[in-house]
């Protein structure tokens, strides 16, 4: 059976607060960001912690893409962070999309709950690909950046987002990615991956990294590196060796990634997953390594009427 692929990249832009005098300022990183994006040419690019002028720069220099998303403070704000979804307009089209706040009031812009320090959001988009024999197929992308400091906020945010995903037709493939700001063995990760309960329910997401047929840069056990790359010091080096040894005997041994690409749907088959460590003389596109995954979908997957069950 022949198949087609969807490729997804999660890229934390690390805001733009650092001045031009900083060795890691956006002005110094932005061309490298573009180079990474264009060299991998993802079907869908999910960015986190991007400011509007960073996103505008990417849009101006990625004419083949369209973007969707709003500020975490609401649609009228242009000063705060976005979780934006860029999509290759030659490969897919946007059917519908939206944003909800990771709080007890998910429809209230800028709302904060559960000990969050800042507003956090999830941006979702249902896309349709016509590059399959008619009538094509549709899938949903969910892009998020969770609270950095509150474990409770991350758990409840994961539950809220999973409830959104669980409300979709079971046959609709879903990719859920972004900055989770915790490791997969945390209560947040264990819930989403179906290993523990949160408020009486169990998530059913799968992780592209251990399930991919091919994994690249397995030795990079962390996705956050603080612009240091592989120069993490002796302690981090010993952790790297330990994790590498673990991976030799247990494919499911958890990494220390805080940036993930999760998925749901039997029709999605993760062909490859990569931690991207591209750099120029120690200059990295972000303080986080981008994550890239390729999913295969059988051509028998057809267009889904996503409004039928909503």
Secondary structure, DSSP 8 states (H G I E B T S, - for coil): --EEEEEEEEEE---S-S-TTSTT-HHHHHHHHHHHHHHH--SEEEEEEE-HHHHHHHHHH-TTEEEE--BTTBTT--SS-EEEEEEETTTEEEEEEEEEESSSSTTSTT---TT-SS--EEEEEEEEE-SSSTT-EEEEEEEEE--SS-HHHHHHHHHHHHHHHHTS-TTSEEEEEEE-SS-TTSHHHHHHTTSSEETTEE---EEHHHH-SEEE-TT---SB-TT-TT--HHHHHHHHHHHHHHHHH-TT-----SEEEEEE-TT-EEEEEEEE--EETTEESSSB-EEEEEEEEETT-----TTTT-
